[in-house]
């Protein structure tokens, strides 16, 4: 069951769903808008011939630079970056979320792969954003950027999310894949 604006307000007011900082304008008909924070994770330009090994922690750490405290974020043509939400979320053990890009941004040529927020997750949401355009696009902190649709699970999950991304603050680099 997807939560309506009425259900969302009740869950937030009852402290079952935590979104901080929260403003009422973020609640939509059947979801919540999320705003951008002021940081971006960018790929480091590596030498020709570099092959990223996702199972190598050193490769991951050396392949990104995180810029913080930005007044604007300019995405180069065809650039893929990591962005983060301004809002911090805490989901109970019977609620999950589907994160999507707001459609106006998609119409401007940006895309975000579908992101699932598991029951029990807490933290900021890191967004993988791709500028599909042949030109640069400027983003500003505090712009409404993503939309999360919350769904109630049929019962409480047996094991609430406790993975590496729980409690993340700001842009979080990809985990090491084994």
For each residue, the residues with C-beta under 8 A, 3 or more apart:
1: 151 152
2: 30 149 150 151
3: 7 8 11 30 31 95 149 150 151 152
4: 7 8 29 30
5: 8 9 27 28 29 30
6: 9 10
7: 3 4 10 11 150
8: 3 4 5 11 12 17 27 31 32 150
9: 5 6 12 13 27
10: 6 7 13 14
11: 3 7 8 14 16 17 95 150
12: 8 9 15 16 17 18 19 22 27
13: 9 10
14: 10 11
15: 12 18
16: 11 12 92 95
17: 8 11 12 89 90 91 92 95 150
18: 12 15 88 89 90 122
19: 12 22 26 32 87 88 89
20: 87 88
21: 86 87
22: 12 19 26 87
23: 26
24: 27
25: 33
26: 19 22 23 32 33 34 35 87 144
27: 5 8 9 12 24 32
28: 5 31 32 33 147
29: 4 5
30: 2 3 4 5 149
31: 3 8 28 147 148 149 150
32: 8 19 26 27 28 147 148 150
33: 25 26 28 102 144 145 146 147
34: 26 85 86 87 99 125 144 145 146 147 148
35: 26 85 86 87 141 142 143 144 145
36: 73 83 84 85 86 139 140 141 142 143 145
37: 83 84 85 86 124 141 170
38: 68 69 70 71 73 141
39: 66 67 68 69 70 83 84 170 171
40: 66 67 70 73 81 82 83 171
41: 64 65 66 67 81 82 83 126 171 173
42: 64 65 66 67 79 81 82
43: 63 64 79 80 81
44: 62 63 64 65
45:
46: 50 63
47: 50
48:
49:
50: 46 47
51:
52: 59 60 63
53: 56 59
54: 59 60 174 176 177
55: 176 177 178
56: 53 59 60 176
57: 60 61 176
58: 61 62
59: 52 53 54 56 62 63
60: 52 54 56 57 63 64 173 174 176
61: 57 58 64 173
62: 44 58 59
63: 43 44 46 52 59 60
64: 41 42 43 44 60 61 82 173
65: 41 42 44
66: 39 40 41 42 82 170 171 173
67: 39 40 41 42 70 73
68: 38 39 170
69: 38 39
70: 38 39 40 67 73 141
71: 38 140 141
72: 138 139 140 141
73: 36 38 40 67 70 81 83 138 139 140 141
74: 136 137 138 139
75: 79 81 110 129 131 136 137 138 139
76: 79 131 136
77: 131 133 134 135 136
78: 130 131 132 133 134
79: 42 43 75 76 130 131
80: 43 128 129 130 131
81: 40 41 42 43 73 75 128 129 131
82: 40 41 42 64 66 126 127 128 129 171 172 173
83: 36 37 39 40 41 73 126 127 129 139 145 171
84: 36 37 39 124 125 126 127 170 171 172
85: 34 35 36 37 88 89 124 125 127 145 146
86: 21 34 35 36 37 124 141 142
87: 19 20 21 22 26 34 35 124 125
88: 18 19 20 85 122 123 124 169
89: 17 18 19 85 97 117 121 122 123 124 125 148
90: 17 18 121 122
91: 17 95 96 97 117 118 119 120 121 122 150 161
92: 16 17 95 119 120
93: 119 120 156 157 160
94: 119 152 153 155 156 157
95: 3 11 16 17 91 92 119 150 151 152 153
96: 91 116 117 118 119 150 151 153
97: 89 91 116 117 148 149 150 151
98: 114 115 116 117 148 149 151
99: 34 112 114 115 116 117 125 127 146 147 148
100: 112 114 115 146 147 148 149
101: 105 106 110 111 112 129 145 146 147
102: 33 105 106 144 145 146 147
103: 106 107
104: 107 108
105: 101 102 108 110 145
106: 101 102 103 109 110 111
107: 103 104
108: 104 105 133 137
109: 106 131 132 133 137
110: 75 101 105 106 129 130 131 132 133 137
111: 101 106 129 130 132
112: 99 100 101 115 127 128 129 130 146
113: 128
114: 98 99 100
115: 98 99 100 112 125 127 128
116: 96 97 98 99
117: 89 91 96 97 98 99 121 125 148
118: 91 96 121 157 160 161 163
119: 91 92 93 94 95 96 153 156 157 160 161
120: 91 92 93 157 160 161 162 166
121: 89 90 91 117 118 161 165 166
122: 18 88 89 90 91 166 167
123: 88 89 165 166 167 168 169
124: 37 84 85 86 87 88 89 168 169 170 172
125: 34 84 85 87 89 99 115 117 146 148
126: 41 82 83 84 165 168 171 172
127: 82 83 84 85 99 112 115 145 146
128: 80 81 82 112 113 115
129: 75 80 81 82 83 101 110 111 112
130: 78 79 80 110 111 112
131: 75 76 77 78 79 80 81 109 110 136 137
132: 78 109 110 111
133: 77 78 108 109 110 136 137
134: 77 78
135: 77
136: 74 75 76 77 131 133
137: 74 75 108 109 110 131 133
138: 72 73 74 75
139: 36 72 73 74 75 83 143 145
140: 36 71 72 73 143
141: 35 36 37 38 70 71 72 73 86
142: 35 36 86
143: 35 36 139 140
144: 26 33 34 35 102
145: 33 34 35 36 83 85 101 102 105 127 139
146: 33 34 85 99 100 101 102 112 125 127
147: 28 31 32 33 34 99 100 101 102
148: 31 32 34 89 97 98 99 100 117 125
149: 2 3 30 31 97 98 100
150: 2 3 7 8 11 17 31 32 91 95 96 97
151: 1 2 3 95 96 97 98
152: 1 3 94 95
153: 94 95 96 119 156 157
154:
155: 94
156: 93 94 119 153
157: 93 94 118 119 120 153 160
158:
159: 162
160: 93 118 119 120 157
161: 91 118 119 120 121 166
162: 120 159 166
163: 118 166
164: 175
165: 121 123 126 168 172 175
166: 120 121 122 123 161 162 163
167: 122 123
168: 123 124 126 165 172
169: 88 123 124
170: 37 39 66 68 84 124
171: 39 40 41 66 82 83 84 126
172: 82 84 124 126 165 168
173: 41 60 61 64 66 82
174: 54 60 177
175: 164 165
176: 54 55 56 57 60
177: 54 55 174
178: 55
